[in-house]
Amino acid sequence: MLGPLRRLPSTWTRLPPVAAAAFWMSICAIAFSAMAVAVRFATATFKQSQIVRYAKQDEVFLDLKSGRLDATLVDVVAGDIGFLKTPAGKGFRFHGPFYTDPAFFGDGAGIAVRKGDDALRTQLNGAIAALRADGSYKKIQDKYFAFDIYGADGAKKP
């Protein structure tokens, strides 16, 4: 495994402004079975909220856009590319803290390398370090993402 792992957070997507008390007490919408981790997190963390499960993330975004939901807890990449950067996401934004608790979201993402292939792992780590050192990584990242995809700074919020 390349090291260290990178953590991509989940956060809320909603229309501003919503009164904070009403927002936190009214809804916690969690999407599709692949986000079972987010369902566990929301159930444990937002006990006062109504947890609504969906078959597909697109259905969540449709209900969010129509006003049937106050917010959704979403992976930042899925929320940014799949909704905020689309016409349907106009006026919406990320809101609140980024959630990265390893107890729910794991240790992060990485690249698997054949066991014992230390030379390849070292080459990949070196290539990524070189891209970051000369600014190439940030230039590529900024073309596609409004946040730190590498995760070095706790995935700074846009």
Backbone as ProteinMPNN parsed JSONL, in Angstrom:
{"seq_chain_A": "MLGPLRRLPSTWTRLPPVAAAAFWMSICAIAFSAMAVAVRFATATFKQSQIVRYAKQDEVFLDLKSGRLDATLVDVVAGDIGFLKTPAGKGFRFHGPFYTDPAFFGDGAGIAVRKGDDALRTQLNGAIAALRADGSYKKIQDKYFAFDIYGADGAKKP", "coords_chain_A": {"N_chain_A": [[0.858, -1.175, 0.0], [0.558, 2.172, -0.853], [1.847, 4.864, 1.008], [1.138, 7.753, 3.035], [-2.303, 6.775, 3.756], [-5.093, 8.481, 2.227], [-7.675, 10.512, 3.352], [-10.934, 10.996, 2.392], [-13.451, 13.183, 3.041], [-16.895, 13.213, 4.277], [-19.672, 15.416, 4.017], [-22.276, 17.867, 4.625], [-24.713, 18.764, 2.182], [-26.591, 21.445, 1.134], [-29.178, 23.962, 0.651], [-28.41, 27.356, 1.181], [-29.913, 30.036, 3.122], [-30.472, 28.1, 6.025], [-32.091, 27.969, 9.076], [-30.032, 27.208, 11.756], [-30.789, 25.593, 14.023], [-33.24, 24.492, 13.152], [-32.332, 23.139, 10.897], [-30.5, 21.143, 11.92], [-32.224, 19.685, 13.499], [-34.157, 18.717, 11.805], [-33.608, 16.974, 9.535], [-31.806, 14.25, 8.124], [-30.546, 13.017, 5.495], [-29.652, 10.108, 3.907], [-27.886, 8.42, 1.405], [-28.189, 5.585, -0.76], [-27.174, 2.056, -0.659], [-24.423, 1.639, -0.841], [-23.433, 3.589, 0.703], [-23.648, 2.701, 3.286], [-22.016, 3.021, 5.455], [-22.203, 5.77, 5.955], [-24.867, 5.838, 6.743], [-24.728, 4.407, 9.16], [-23.053, 6.189, 10.564], [-24.627, 8.598, 10.598], [-26.91, 7.691, 11.949], [-25.853, 7.099, 14.452], [-24.827, 9.579, 15.184], [-26.621, 11.725, 14.683], [-29.103, 11.573, 16.235], [-31.532, 12.849, 16.664], [-32.505, 13.381, 14.209], [-34.423, 12.696, 11.226], [-33.864, 9.837, 9.503], [-33.511, 9.137, 6.177], [-33.533, 6.73, 3.754], [-32.215, 5.96, 0.536], [-32.317, 4.422, -2.721], [-30.576, 5.235, -4.721], [-28.03, 7.719, -5.235], [-28.673, 9.791, -6.993], [-31.439, 10.033, -6.688], [-31.607, 11.179, -4.181], [-30.458, 13.687, -4.682], [-32.394, 14.704, -6.439], [-34.637, 14.922, -4.703], [-33.584, 16.726, -2.879], [-33.221, 18.996, -4.478], [-35.896, 19.494, -5.148], [-36.914, 20.295, -2.756], [-37.926, 18.534, -0.923], [-36.205, 17.524, 0.892], [-34.064, 18.7, 3.501], [-31.314, 18.522, 3.656], [-28.395, 16.595, 2.713], [-26.143, 14.044, 3.652], [-23.076, 13.592, 2.264], [-20.434, 12.145, 0.325], [-17.589, 14.096, -0.384], [-16.518, 14.209, -3.01], [-18.45, 12.95, -4.634], [-20.619, 14.646, -4.076], [-19.654, 17.144, -4.965], [-18.863, 16.828, -7.747], [-21.02, 15.304, -8.766], [-23.286, 16.783, -8.167], [-23.114, 19.577, -7.114], [-21.633, 20.857, -9.139], [-23.313, 20.73, -11.274], [-26.153, 21.845, -13.269], [-28.444, 21.372, -11.688], [-27.481, 21.618, -9.122], [-27.167, 24.303, -8.646], [-26.968, 27.043, -6.501], [-26.813, 25.506, -4.25], [-24.625, 24.329, -1.629], [-21.706, 23.047, 0.111], [-21.997, 22.464, 3.574], [-21.306, 22.935, 6.99], [-19.225, 20.834, 9.118], [-16.469, 18.758, 7.926], [-16.637, 15.285, 7.911], [-14.671, 12.705, 9.108], [-14.257, 10.559, 10.739], [-12.471, 7.764, 11.583], [-13.618, 5.49, 12.717], [-16.03, 5.221, 11.485], [-15.66, 5.943, 8.777], [-13.35, 4.748, 7.925], [-9.795, 4.287, 7.188], [-9.021, 5.688, 4.963], [-8.233, 6.301, 1.461], [-6.184, 4.495, -0.839], [-3.468, 3.178, -2.852], [-3.178, -0.051, -3.937], [-0.417, -2.191, -3.862], [1.47, -4.863, -5.116], [2.281, -7.308, -2.709], [5.39, -7.149, -1.155], [6.563, -5.776, -3.23], [8.383, -3.515, -2.92], [9.987, -1.761, -4.351], [8.366, -0.776, -6.448], [6.372, 0.503, -4.923], [7.922, 2.48, -3.69], [8.735, 3.924, -5.956], [6.239, 4.9, -6.9], [5.391, 6.439, -4.671], [7.469, 8.306, -4.724], [7.048, 9.53, -7.218], [4.546, 10.746, -6.828], [5.223, 12.479, -4.728], [7.053, 14.12, -6.082], [5.384, 15.334, -8.002], [3.765, 16.793, -6.29], [5.652, 18.468, -5.08], [6.614, 20.096, -7.177], [4.383, 21.511, -7.877], [2.676, 20.55, -9.824], [0.717, 18.653, -9.147], [-1.166, 20.15, -7.621], [-2.003, 21.952, -9.594], [-3.32, 20.258, -11.429], [-5.251, 19.165, -9.685], [-6.713, 21.518, -8.952], [-7.986, 22.09, -11.301], [-10.122, 20.354, -11.402], [-11.283, 20.025, -8.838], [-12.694, 21.688, -5.964], [-11.534, 21.594, -3.544], [-9.125, 20.158, -1.256], [-8.044, 17.369, -2.572], [-6.086, 15.57, -2.003], [-5.894, 15.458, 0.717], [-4.083, 16.285, 2.615], [-4.293, 18.523, 4.207], [-6.419, 18.019, 5.911], [-8.479, 17.884, 4.127], [-9.399, 20.539, 3.202], [-12.175, 22.675, 3.459], [-14.242, 23.849, 0.797]], "CA_chain_A": [[0.0, 0.0, 0.0], [1.265, 3.445, -0.813], [1.543, 5.496, 2.273], [0.042, 7.339, 3.896], [-3.631, 6.779, 3.153], [-5.734, 9.792, 2.132], [-9.043, 10.455, 3.825], [-11.886, 11.888, 1.716], [-14.525, 13.34, 4.011], [-18.29, 13.428, 3.922], [-20.21, 16.625, 4.628], [-23.651, 18.175, 4.264], [-25.013, 19.615, 1.042], [-27.913, 22.038, 1.341], [-29.383, 25.335, 0.195], [-28.318, 28.338, 2.256], [-29.64, 29.758, 4.519], [-31.463, 27.372, 6.812], [-31.809, 28.221, 10.488], [-29.205, 26.105, 12.251], [-31.539, 24.676, 14.879], [-34.199, 23.766, 12.319], [-31.567, 22.254, 10.029], [-29.962, 19.978, 12.622], [-33.297, 18.901, 14.098], [-35.196, 18.301, 10.87], [-33.378, 15.969, 8.499], [-30.503, 13.678, 7.826], [-30.852, 12.132, 4.375], [-28.504, 9.287, 3.564], [-28.163, 7.805, 0.114], [-27.913, 4.25, -1.268], [-26.555, 1.032, 0.178], [-22.967, 1.778, -0.842], [-23.117, 4.533, 1.766], [-24.077, 2.121, 4.556], [-21.163, 3.634, 6.462], [-22.803, 7.06, 6.283], [-26.096, 5.553, 7.481], [-24.301, 4.089, 10.529], [-22.563, 7.424, 11.158], [-25.746, 9.508, 10.837], [-27.77, 7.101, 12.973], [-25.161, 7.23, 15.734], [-24.456, 10.964, 15.479], [-27.746, 12.655, 14.581], [-30.23, 10.784, 16.733], [-32.759, 13.638, 16.618], [-32.883, 13.582, 12.808], [-35.135, 11.657, 10.487], [-32.961, 9.217, 8.537], [-34.24, 8.708, 4.99], [-32.625, 5.946, 2.911], [-32.543, 5.965, -0.886], [-31.65, 3.395, -3.518], [-29.54, 5.853, -5.553], [-27.662, 9.086, -4.882], [-29.406, 10.709, -7.869], [-32.761, 10.248, -6.102], [-31.403, 12.125, -3.084], [-30.257, 15.012, -5.269], [-33.693, 15.158, -6.95], [-35.456, 15.346, -3.565], [-32.952, 17.919, -2.328], [-33.547, 20.089, -5.408], [-37.334, 19.769, -5.11], [-37.29, 20.831, -1.45], [-38.452, 17.495, -0.044], [-35.17, 17.294, 1.898], [-33.317, 19.881, 3.932], [-29.875, 18.325, 3.459], [-27.933, 15.222, 2.56], [-24.759, 13.772, 4.006], [-22.557, 13.07, 1.005], [-19.008, 12.145, 0.068], [-17.315, 15.384, -1.031], [-16.301, 14.077, -4.452], [-19.766, 12.697, -5.235], [-21.428, 15.853, -3.955], [-19.098, 18.224, -5.781], [-18.947, 16.524, -9.181], [-22.324, 14.762, -9.136], [-24.417, 17.658, -7.893], [-22.83, 21.011, -7.023], [-21.13, 21.379, -10.411], [-24.323, 20.527, -12.314], [-27.211, 22.862, -13.191], [-29.363, 21.068, -10.578], [-26.853, 22.009, -7.872], [-27.03, 25.754, -8.547], [-27.491, 27.601, -5.258], [-26.489, 24.628, -3.134], [-23.218, 24.346, -1.24], [-21.348, 22.241, 1.263], [-22.286, 23.177, 4.812], [-20.952, 22.218, 8.203], [-17.879, 20.254, 9.172], [-16.168, 17.535, 7.191], [-16.603, 14.129, 8.807], [-13.65, 11.732, 8.696], [-14.035, 9.641, 11.852], [-12.066, 6.442, 11.09], [-14.516, 4.453, 13.225], [-17.124, 5.091, 10.52], [-15.263, 6.167, 7.392], [-12.133, 4.004, 7.612], [-8.509, 4.974, 7.222], [-8.812, 6.489, 3.769], [-8.032, 5.642, 0.167], [-4.788, 4.279, -1.186], [-3.212, 2.354, -4.027], [-2.636, -1.351, -3.554], [0.774, -2.622, -4.584], [1.76, -6.275, -4.85], [3.033, -7.542, -1.486], [6.813, -7.354, -1.377], [7.071, -4.96, -4.331], [8.771, -2.258, -2.297], [10.557, -0.868, -5.364], [7.256, -0.101, -7.12], [5.767, 1.401, -3.946], [8.841, 3.608, -3.541], [8.655, 4.724, -7.194], [4.951, 5.603, -6.918], [5.441, 7.486, -3.646], [8.395, 9.325, -5.218], [6.4, 10.26, -8.316], [3.516, 11.614, -6.236], [5.938, 13.531, -3.99], [7.623, 15.045, -7.076], [4.265, 16.108, -8.548], [3.34, 17.753, -5.262], [6.74, 19.422, -4.836], [6.766, 21.077, -8.266], [3.117, 22.209, -8.093], [1.863, 19.911, -10.867], [-0.433, 17.992, -8.521], [-2.148, 21.184, -7.294], [-2.533, 22.49, -10.845], [-4.286, 19.269, -11.921], [-6.333, 19.115, -8.701], [-7.536, 22.725, -9.015], [-8.776, 22.06, -12.532], [-11.29, 19.495, -11.23], [-11.838, 20.003, -7.483], [-12.684, 22.936, -5.207], [-11.047, 21.234, -2.217], [-7.875, 19.395, -1.237], [-8.332, 15.963, -2.83], [-4.994, 14.788, -1.415], [-6.233, 15.261, 2.122], [-2.971, 16.646, 3.486], [-4.706, 19.568, 5.145], [-7.734, 17.676, 6.414], [-9.441, 18.141, 3.043], [-9.943, 21.88, 3.459], [-13.511, 22.924, 2.92], [-14.292, 24.898, -0.242]], "C_chain_A": [[0.89, 1.218, 0.0], [0.945, 4.113, 0.509], [1.712, 6.989, 2.183], [-1.295, 7.384, 3.162], [-4.204, 8.195, 3.163], [-7.197, 9.64, 2.495], [-9.893, 11.461, 3.061], [-13.115, 11.988, 2.604], [-15.908, 13.315, 3.391], [-18.718, 14.714, 4.608], [-21.633, 16.823, 4.144], [-23.701, 19.018, 3.0], [-26.428, 20.129, 1.249], [-27.964, 23.411, 0.705], [-29.144, 26.277, 1.364], [-29.48, 29.316, 2.129], [-30.778, 28.958, 5.126], [-31.11, 27.639, 8.261], [-31.119, 26.997, 11.072], [-30.002, 25.112, 13.081], [-32.524, 23.843, 14.061], [-33.476, 22.751, 11.441], [-31.141, 20.992, 10.774], [-31.064, 19.108, 13.213], [-34.2, 18.258, 13.055], [-34.851, 17.125, 9.974], [-31.944, 15.47, 8.498], [-30.776, 12.659, 6.733], [-29.593, 11.409, 3.938], [-28.837, 8.482, 2.315], [-27.578, 6.411, -0.018], [-27.058, 3.341, -0.407], [-25.039, 1.11, 0.202], [-22.523, 2.761, 0.236], [-23.614, 4.02, 3.113], [-23.262, 2.682, 5.707], [-21.758, 4.962, 6.9], [-24.101, 6.881, 7.054], [-25.747, 5.246, 8.938], [-23.851, 5.357, 11.253], [-23.721, 8.351, 11.529], [-26.658, 8.987, 11.942], [-27.155, 7.274, 14.355], [-24.97, 8.686, 16.152], [-25.643, 11.91, 15.539], [-29.042, 11.96, 14.981], [-31.563, 11.522, 16.659], [-33.294, 13.784, 15.196], [-33.663, 12.408, 12.248], [-34.173, 11.114, 9.43], [-33.795, 8.674, 7.386], [-33.254, 7.986, 4.076], [-33.141, 5.919, 1.475], [-31.792, 4.846, -1.598], [-30.464, 3.977, -4.287], [-29.282, 7.286, -5.101], [-28.419, 10.098, -5.724], [-30.796, 11.018, -7.32], [-32.682, 11.244, -4.948], [-31.282, 13.538, -3.645], [-31.564, 15.565, -5.839], [-34.577, 15.663, -5.817], [-34.891, 16.591, -2.897], [-33.329, 19.138, -3.169], [-35.023, 20.48, -5.317], [-37.794, 20.346, -3.775], [-37.872, 19.8, -0.506], [-37.458, 17.108, 1.052], [-34.518, 18.615, 2.264], [-31.839, 19.757, 3.604], [-29.596, 16.852, 3.195], [-26.489, 15.139, 3.018], [-24.158, 13.044, 2.818], [-21.04, 13.106, 0.999], [-18.68, 13.407, -0.729], [-17.101, 15.28, -2.536], [-17.64, 13.86, -5.163], [-20.636, 13.94, -5.191], [-20.961, 16.972, -4.86], [-19.323, 17.972, -7.27], [-20.359, 16.11, -9.594], [-23.491, 15.686, -8.92], [-24.054, 19.144, -7.939], [-22.355, 21.623, -8.326], [-22.094, 21.143, -11.575], [-25.362, 21.652, -12.22], [-28.174, 22.625, -12.024], [-28.802, 21.533, -9.241], [-26.68, 23.503, -7.684], [-27.701, 26.257, -7.261], [-27.223, 26.739, -4.04], [-25.004, 24.737, -2.826], [-22.977, 23.318, -0.147], [-21.575, 23.097, 2.495], [-21.867, 22.313, 5.993], [-19.567, 21.611, 8.121], [-17.715, 19.088, 8.199], [-16.036, 16.413, 8.204], [-15.626, 13.097, 8.277], [-13.387, 10.692, 9.764], [-13.692, 8.242, 11.338], [-12.96, 5.308, 11.583], [-15.676, 4.207, 12.263], [-16.628, 5.091, 9.078], [-13.963, 5.47, 6.994], [-10.895, 4.88, 7.617], [-8.223, 5.794, 5.988], [-8.622, 5.642, 2.531], [-6.542, 5.502, -0.099], [-4.68, 3.471, -2.46], [-2.595, 1.052, -3.55], [-1.472, -1.706, -4.47], [1.05, -4.066, -4.176], [2.646, -6.4, -3.607], [4.494, -7.829, -1.828], [7.403, -6.513, -2.495], [7.404, -3.559, -3.818], [9.329, -1.257, -3.309], [9.447, -0.088, -6.081], [6.598, 0.907, -6.172], [6.627, 2.657, -3.783], [8.795, 4.519, -4.767], [7.358, 5.532, -7.236], [4.927, 6.733, -5.888], [6.349, 8.634, -4.091], [7.775, 10.173, -6.316], [5.338, 11.21, -7.781], [4.173, 12.76, -5.483], [6.516, 14.57, -4.956], [6.53, 15.921, -7.69], [3.785, 17.163, -7.559], [4.388, 18.843, -5.062], [6.838, 20.485, -5.929], [5.459, 21.798, -8.618], [2.208, 21.587, -9.132], [0.595, 19.291, -10.293], [-1.529, 19.021, -8.242], [-2.788, 21.761, -8.552], [-3.602, 21.547, -11.417], [-5.494, 19.22, -11.001], [-7.279, 20.301, -8.855], [-8.389, 22.809, -10.275], [-10.102, 21.318, -12.325], [-11.986, 19.617, -9.881], [-11.702, 21.357, -6.805], [-12.179, 22.709, -3.79], [-9.804, 20.376, -2.368], [-8.163, 17.902, -1.375], [-7.271, 15.056, -2.216], [-5.245, 14.517, 0.057], [-5.157, 15.681, 3.094], [-3.365, 17.664, 4.537], [-6.102, 19.286, 5.692], [-8.826, 17.941, 5.42], [-10.152, 19.462, 3.282], [-11.26, 22.089, 2.735], [-13.473, 24.03, 1.875], [-14.931, 26.164, 0.296]], "O_chain_A": [[1.858, 1.296, 0.756], [-0.142, 3.924, 1.055], [2.409, 7.451, 1.28], [-1.401, 7.962, 2.08], [-3.84, 9.011, 4.01], [-7.877, 8.741, 2.001], [-9.6, 12.657, 3.081], [-13.754, 10.975, 2.89], [-16.077, 13.385, 2.174], [-18.188, 15.065, 5.662], [-22.139, 16.036, 3.343], [-22.846, 19.874, 2.774], [-27.351, 19.355, 1.506], [-26.948, 23.957, 0.276], [-29.643, 26.014, 2.458], [-30.016, 29.411, 1.025], [-31.936, 29.145, 4.753], [-29.942, 27.544, 8.638], [-31.586, 25.872, 10.891], [-29.898, 23.906, 12.862], [-32.629, 22.632, 14.254], [-33.952, 21.631, 11.263], [-31.398, 19.884, 10.303], [-30.86, 17.91, 13.41], [-34.946, 17.336, 13.386], [-35.739, 16.329, 9.67], [-31.007, 16.195, 8.834], [-31.199, 11.541, 7.027], [-28.582, 12.041, 3.634], [-29.932, 7.934, 2.187], [-26.546, 6.117, 0.586], [-26.314, 3.798, 0.461], [-24.423, 0.685, 1.18], [-21.359, 2.761, 0.636], [-23.963, 4.813, 3.987], [-23.769, 2.805, 6.822], [-21.812, 5.25, 8.095], [-24.41, 7.687, 7.932], [-26.391, 5.762, 9.851], [-24.214, 5.581, 12.408], [-23.785, 8.835, 12.659], [-27.126, 9.76, 12.778], [-27.862, 7.564, 15.32], [-24.955, 8.992, 17.345], [-25.663, 12.814, 16.374], [-29.951, 11.784, 14.169], [-32.616, 10.887, 16.598], [-34.412, 14.259, 14.999], [-33.57, 11.282, 12.736], [-33.722, 11.858, 8.56], [-34.683, 7.847, 7.592], [-32.249, 8.567, 3.668], [-34.347, 5.864, 1.234], [-30.753, 4.384, -1.126], [-29.459, 3.294, -4.485], [-30.191, 7.979, -4.643], [-28.777, 11.164, -5.224], [-31.283, 12.139, -7.467], [-33.586, 12.058, -4.762], [-31.918, 14.469, -3.152], [-31.82, 16.764, -5.736], [-35.203, 16.716, -5.945], [-35.649, 17.424, -2.4], [-33.707, 20.18, -2.635], [-35.36, 21.661, -5.398], [-38.919, 20.831, -3.659], [-38.275, 20.145, 0.604], [-37.824, 16.446, 2.023], [-34.43, 19.53, 1.445], [-31.178, 20.752, 3.309], [-30.442, 15.987, 3.421], [-25.705, 16.061, 2.796], [-24.663, 12.001, 2.404], [-20.43, 13.992, 1.598], [-19.413, 13.756, -1.654], [-17.478, 16.196, -3.267], [-17.927, 14.507, -6.171], [-21.319, 14.255, -6.166], [-21.777, 17.673, -5.457], [-19.903, 18.805, -7.967], [-20.842, 16.517, -10.651], [-24.584, 15.428, -9.425], [-24.632, 19.892, -8.727], [-22.64, 22.789, -8.6], [-21.726, 21.337, -12.734], [-25.44, 22.336, -11.199], [-28.669, 23.585, -11.433], [-29.567, 21.815, -8.318], [-26.113, 23.939, -6.682], [-28.854, 25.932, -6.981], [-27.39, 27.198, -2.91], [-24.219, 25.184, -3.663], [-23.916, 22.787, 0.445], [-21.371, 24.31, 2.464], [-22.059, 21.097, 5.982], [-18.827, 21.849, 7.166], [-18.692, 18.515, 7.718], [-15.393, 16.578, 9.24], [-15.736, 12.662, 7.131], [-12.371, 10.0, 9.698], [-14.537, 7.595, 10.718], [-13.049, 4.268, 10.93], [-16.238, 3.112, 12.231], [-17.121, 4.324, 8.251], [-13.522, 5.588, 5.85], [-10.937, 6.05, 7.996], [-7.247, 6.544, 5.975], [-8.822, 4.427, 2.549], [-5.74, 6.309, 0.371], [-5.688, 3.122, -3.074], [-1.594, 1.062, -2.834], [-1.54, -1.539, -5.687], [0.876, -4.433, -3.014], [3.64, -5.686, -3.472], [4.787, -8.657, -2.691], [8.617, -6.526, -2.698], [6.798, -2.566, -4.22], [9.164, -0.048, -3.147], [9.572, 1.117, -6.297], [6.301, 2.033, -6.571], [6.102, 3.77, -3.743], [8.812, 5.743, -4.635], [7.377, 6.716, -7.571], [4.497, 7.847, -6.19], [6.033, 9.801, -3.862], [7.954, 11.391, -6.344], [5.241, 12.353, -8.229], [3.725, 13.902, -5.588], [6.472, 15.768, -4.675], [6.732, 17.121, -7.878], [3.444, 18.282, -7.941], [4.044, 20.013, -4.894], [7.115, 21.649, -5.637], [5.427, 22.604, -9.549], [1.078, 22.042, -9.312], [-0.477, 19.394, -10.89], [-2.69, 18.796, -8.583], [-3.989, 22.029, -8.57], [-4.666, 21.999, -11.84], [-6.633, 19.232, -11.468], [-8.497, 20.128, -8.887], [-9.395, 23.518, -10.306], [-11.091, 21.618, -12.993], [-13.181, 19.336, -9.79], [-10.734, 22.085, -7.03], [-12.383, 23.557, -2.921], [-9.472, 19.925, -3.464], [-8.493, 17.243, -0.388], [-7.544, 13.888, -1.94], [-4.856, 13.473, 0.582], [-5.299, 15.456, 4.296], [-2.822, 17.661, 5.641], [-6.882, 20.213, 5.911], [-9.97, 18.195, 5.797], [-11.357, 19.497, 3.534], [-11.426, 21.729, 1.569], [-12.767, 25.025, 2.037], [-15.058, 27.149, -0.432]]}, "name": "protein", "num_of_chains": 1, "seq": "MLGPLRRLPSTWTRLPPVAAAAFWMSICAIAFSAMAVAVRFATATFKQSQIVRYAKQDEVFLDLKSGRLDATLVDVVAGDIGFLKTPAGKGFRFHGPFYTDPAFFGDGAGIAVRKGDDALRTQLNGAIAALRADGSYKKIQDKYFAFDIYGADGAKKP"}
